[in-house]
């Protein structure tokens, strides 16, 4: 039962008892119940405002996410890149991987290709890195290495 219903119940009890505010104690009880009614009404208004603002903030957040995706070309699930990262090397090559378990796309550096497996940053699934490097001595695969010969 919410606060307004509780106060209404108390007022109903008072009416059913033919409660007359003819003594100082009864006047005090009537004043307390009236104050409770005002507090319950105010609390209800605050709860309605809070619900409205919560829904409004959710809409603004969704709109902001749409704008970010349009302007920056990524969605909020992608990891942020810190431009001030001192470990970043402009000459280093990166390779994009996609986790088969969750579909998360992420990049790894050339140094990481030597590892046997990598953990997906989103779901933690282990991704095997069994890359076969073509030596192009026995194939006609038309890869970059074949063009060099």
Secondary structure, 3 states (H helix, E strand, C coil): CCHHHHHHHHHHHHHHCCCCCCCHHHHHHHHHHHHHHHHHHHHHHHHHHHHHHHHHHHHHHHHHHHHHHHHHCCCCCCCCCCCCCCCCCCCCCEEEEECCCCCCEEEEEHHHHHCCEEECCCCCCEEECCCCCCCCCCCCCCCHHHHHC
